[in-house]
């Protein structure tokens, strides 16, 4: 889909210009043209970008054929900028998807290209049709609006990751299963991927705020500096979230080890309780008593009752002794630690 908005000097917006009218719109120095390419074939886009807008073949190839991290290239008469929007997909496995947005910024035009629908672009597109201020401040201010909406879309993703980590922490204490471990690693990869996007994009906004470009006015640099500050804070937040994920992983391993210790403690107690019984039954079950002498008293009722009481009393006594020593799992338990804020 190719859509366009043209804002001439008289202020009468024209929507969805014919492709043949793009050249006439570009010749108007006081007008502003925005052309948006969304999920269109490269065979259609390449002639327009080369012949109508006169973009360099390398810049066109970067936009149509290759995937890049956020960057900015200065081609003197125009800028080629790559920004990334992010989307958090919880249903598809708790991962962060990046949506590349390629932008060509000239003196009186802006061209955007993306293979998937981007909510930030649609938001600015619809607002431009209602608010004249988006056009009156120039094409560089329109770029600021686009970049600001793209960066603003990061915060819901960060908040969603934070909620997912909180849920994972609760599940670690309630029911630490291998599935929870897989979820923790997915969240860790998502946070790392988000940091790898925010880092280069922060540098792009830093260049727009501080470097001198022909198509970026001096008064607009302060707006890009504001977006840069937002990205710096987001980068710090993602660093904290990464620490939370690592802490959750450590907590999972600690809980698993504690449960394993409880299991081993229980098995050790059972073995200890039944060890004297095994000795008693093994001792009285030996056959050397019979052939030596007619000791029938060992097979009488009294001996049977005495042996039975002994087999019951010894484990009970040992259990009480173990409990007093604090070795029983029933004394320690697997309680959730209290977290002080």
N, C-alpha and C positions, 0 to 999 in steps of 0.2 A: 504494500500500500504506500503510495506517494501522496502526501498531503502538503498543503502550503498555505501560508498566510502572508499577505502583502499589505504593509501599512504605508501608503503614500503620504506625501506632504500635506494633502488636504484632510487627512485623518479618517477617510472612509476605507474601512478594512475590506479587503477582497480575499475571499476564501477559495481554496482549491483552484488555483490558476491552472490554465492549460500549460503543458510543458513548453510549448512554443512561446509562451509569454514570459518565461523566466528571464530570457536575455533582455527584454525590454525593462523588466523590473530592476534588473541589476544596473541598468544604465541610469536609473534615477538616483542621484547622489543623496537626496534628502529622504528617500524611501527606505524601508527596511523589509527585507524578505527573509522568511523562515521556511525552509523546505525540510520535511521530515520523511526519511526513508525507513519504513518498518517492514522487515521480513520480505524484502523484495529480492529477486534474483540478481546476481552480480552482472549478468549479461545486460540487464536493463539499466542498472545504476552506473556502470562504468562509462558508457558514452556520455551520459549527462554530466557526470562529475568532471570528465576530461574536456569536453567540448563547450559546455555551457559555462561552467565555473572555472575552467582552466587550472585545475588542481594538478600538482605534480604526480606523475605515475606512481612514484614510491609511496606517496601519501594515500593515493587511491588504493593501492595494493594493501597497505596496512589496514585501511578501513574495511575493505571488502573480503580479503582473503585470510588475514592473520589475526590472532588473538594476542593482545598485549596487556601487560600490567599498566596501571595508570601512568600516563606520561604526557609531555607537551613538546611539540616540535614547532619551531619558529621558521616559517617560510616567507618572512618579511611582509608580504602583502596580506597574509592570512596566517592563522594559527591552526595547527592540528592537535586536538586535545582528546585524550582517552580517559574517560571516567568510568567507574564501576558502581552500579547499584547492587544492592544485596537483598536476598529474600531467604527467609528461614523456612525450610520445609520440615515440619515435624512429622507429617504423615508419611513421608518418604524416607525416614531414617535419621532425623535430627541432624541435618547438614545444611550448610549455608551455600546457596547458589549465587553466583555473580552474573550480572547482566551488563555486558559491555556497551557503553555509549560512546560512539565516535562523533566528534564535533569539529566542524570547520567554521572558523570565525573570521569574517572579513570586515571591511569598513562599513558595509551596509547590508550584510547578509549573515545568516547563520544556517548551517546545514547539519542536521543530525542524522545519524545512521545507527540502527540497532536491529538485531535479528529477532528479538522478543519484545513483547509489550512491557514498557517500563512505566510504573505508576507516576513517578516524578515527572516524566515528560508529558504524560497525559494531563497531569494536574496543571502544569505551567501552560500547556496548550489551551486548555479550557479557560484559564484565568486571563490569558492574553486577549481573548475575544470579549472579555467583560471590562477589563481594567486598562484604561489608556496609559496609565503611568508606566506600564511595562514597556511601552514603545517610546515614550517621550524622552527617556533617559539614555537611549541609544542601545546599540547591539551588545555592547559590553555589559550593560546592566541586565540585559536578557540572559546573557551567559551566567551572570551571578545568580539570577533566579533559578536557573536550571541546576547549577552546582549546589545551591543551598537546599533545594528540594531533594537532590540525590543524597546529600549528607544527612538531611533530616530523616531519611528513611532508614538510616543505620540504627537509630535509637530504639525503635520497636524490636529490631533483631537482637540488640544487646539485652533488652529487657526480657525477651523470650528465652534467651540463653540463660539468663540469671534464674528465671523461674524453673527451667529444666534442671539446672544444677541443684536448686533447693529440693525439687521432687526426688532427684537421684540420691541426695543425702538422706532424706527420710526413708527411702527404700533400702538404703545400705544398712540402716539400723534395724528396720523391721524385717526385711527378708533379703539378705545378701546372696543373690544367685548369680551364676555366670552371665545371665542376660543383663543384669544390672551393670556388670563389669563391661560388657560390650557397649552399653549405653554411655557409660562414662568415657570410654575411648572415642566414641562418635562425637560426643560433646567437646572433647579435647581437640579433635581434628577440626571441628567447626570453628572453635575459638582461634586456633592457629591460622586457619584460612582467612578469617576475618581480619586478623592482625596483619597478615601479608597483603591484604587489600588496602587497609587504612594507611599503612606506612608509606607506600609510594604515592597514594592519593594526597596525603598530607604534604609531600614535597611538591606536587603539582600546584596545589593552592598557595604554597609558600612562594613559588616562582611567579604566579599570577599577582601576588600581593606585593612583591619586592622588585622583580625585574621590569625593565622598560620594554614594552611592546608597542608597536605602532597602533594596533587596533584596541588597546586597553588604555582608557583614559586615566589620568592621575587621580581624579576624584573617586574612581571606582575601585581603586586598589584597597581602600580601607574596608570595603565590603568583602573582598576576597580574604583580607586578613582576619576578618571575623569568622569566616568559614574555616580558615586554618586553625584558629583557636578552638573551634568546636572539634575538629579532627584530633588535635592534641589531647583534649580531654577524653575523647572516645578511645584513643590509643591507650591512655592511662587506665581507663575503665576496663578495657579488654585485658590489660596486664593483670589487673586485680581478679578478673574472672578466670584467667588462666591459672592463677594461684589457687582459686577456689576449686577448680577442677582437679588440680594436683592434690589439694588437701582432701578432696572427696575420695580420690583413688587411694591415698594413704590410709584414710579412715576405713575404706573397704578392706584393705589388706589387714589392718589391725583387728577389725571385727572378725574376719575369717580366722586369723591366728588365735584370737581369744576363744572362739567357739571350738577350734581344734584343741586348744589347751583344756577346755572344759570336757570335751569328749575323752581325751587321754586321761584326765583326772578321774572321770567316772569309771573308765575301764580299769584304771589302776586300783581304785577303791574296790571294785567288784573282785578283782584278782586277789587283793589283800584279804578281803573278807572270806573268801572261799579257800585260801591257802591252808589255814589250820584244819578246816574240814577235810581237805584232801589228805593232810597228814594223818588225821585220826582214822579216816576210813582206810587209808593205805596201811597204817600200822596194824589195825585190828583185822584187816582183811588178809593178812599174810598167813600162810598155811603151816608155819613151823610150830604153832601151839598144839595142834592136834596130835602129831606123832610122838611128841616128847612124853606127855603124861595125859591121863584122862581128866583134863581141866574142864569139866562140864559147866562150871560156874560162869565161864566166859560166854557161854551161849544161852544163859538163863534170862529170865524176864528182867531181873534187876540190872544185869549188865546191859541189856538192850535199852532199858529206860534211861540208865545213866549215860550211856553213849549218845542216845538221842538228845537228851538235855544238854550234854556237853557240846554237841554239834550245833545246837540252837543258841546256846549262851555265848559261845566264843565269837561268832560273827556279830551278834548284837553288842557285846562288850567292846569289840574292836571298832564298830561303827560309832559308838558313843565316844570312845577315846579319840577317834579321828575327827569327830565333830567338835570336841573341846579344843583340839589343836588348830581348828580352822582350816582343815584340809578338804572339807567336803564342798562340793559344788553348790550344795543347797545353802551354804553359808555365804558364798561369794556371789554366785549368780553371774548373769551377763547383762548387767544394767547399762542403760544408755547414759553416757556422761552428760553432766549439766554444762551448758554453754553460757558463760557470762558475757553479757554485752557491755 
